[in-house]
Amino acid sequence: MSAIHLEHLAKRFGGFTALKAMDLRIEDGEFMALLGPSGCGKSTTMNMIAGMETPSEGRILFGDRDMAGVPMARRGVGFVFQNYAIFTHMTVRQNLSYGLRMTGRPKSEVERRTLDMAEFLQLTPLLDRRADRLSVNILQRVAIGRSAVMEPAIFLLDEPLSNVDAAFRAVMRTELKQLQRQFRQTMVYVTHDQLEAMTMADRIAVMDHGVLQQVGRPIDVYNDPANTFVAAFIGSPGMNLLRGRPVRTDRGLAVDLGVLGVTPPLAAPQARAAEQARGEVIYGFRPEQTTLAREGIASPVSFVERIGARSIVHLGDGPAVFKAVFENDVPAAVGDVVRVLPHADAVRLFDAQTGKAL
Ligand code: ATP
């Protein structure tokens, strides 16, 4: 069984808590991304799963087997780090086959699996090239192949793509996903890049300051963030978060955003949430879930980023700033006042005190 169960897992370094009691169940064959900003405790969690760090509290189970005291070498995990740990004096073939040779597999099996993995990762033409003659991109591909060829039931990857260039990263995102589909490993993938997590993972565990914030499918953390941290961290740009106060208008419940005026009426579920709110709320909407319309929130354009297919329009000033994403040819220029209408069904409300979704 290669499900991974973290039970109240915590890690302290002296007086500093890197991970607060975390409960997480990663299913057999699931691709789980641990996502969060630098220092949030992702690698610490991963290192404890691998057996490189000892938990301060809690348990790690693989299936129903408690991993306490089981050394890394006996956990049956494959591990790929940000810095490709490969033997530079060996060829690609020697690197790929290293683990299989060390475990004394028959020569024919070592040969077959090495060639299959080389083919899968498009390394066949480079098999006899020494590793010190490879680019950073290819080195990381070899590092992934060297671990994957062992067909570990659990595959742990810690920021494996952060050193490779952007175009190659896009290629590798697809390849890693295919690799996992082919071998059906349980994959745990540490990243601070929400795009990587969104495109590859079956589920994402979002972390901040050593605390698990939300676990869910990419579409769920995008559509229904549990709090303002997740709302702002997921998406590029993140969700707009504007402070306001629920008000009754003749068209229904809305939010008074102060200098930005009163929003259009809330859809029924958000109106019910607003009714429960005590005091101020955070009015959240995604920049890409908006249209320009007469009844929208009026605000001056401060900047327009034209990024090819889309334009990101920056609006407002001071604390009341937000963004809207439109087609590239949107008629908006700096200084214009435009009216942005958030899609009513996509508006989300949060408690202004706790940041939690209402
Ligand atoms: P990054 O991507 O920057 O590594 P991360 O989310 O993976 O971020 P961790 O490496 O897990 O974060 O670190 C979490 C916190 O624990 C950080 O503040 C880090 O400085 C601290 N930390 C990690 N390892 C140790 C250690 N051995 N001793 C003391 N503090 C540590």
Boltz pocket constraint, residues with backbone or C-beta under 6 A from the ligand:
constraints:
  - pocket:
      binder: B
      contacts: [[A, 13], [A, 16], [A, 17], [A, 18], [A, 36], [A, 37], [A, 38], [A, 39], [A, 40], [A, 41], [A, 42], [A, 43], [A, 44], [A, 45], [A, 192]]
      max_distance: 6.0
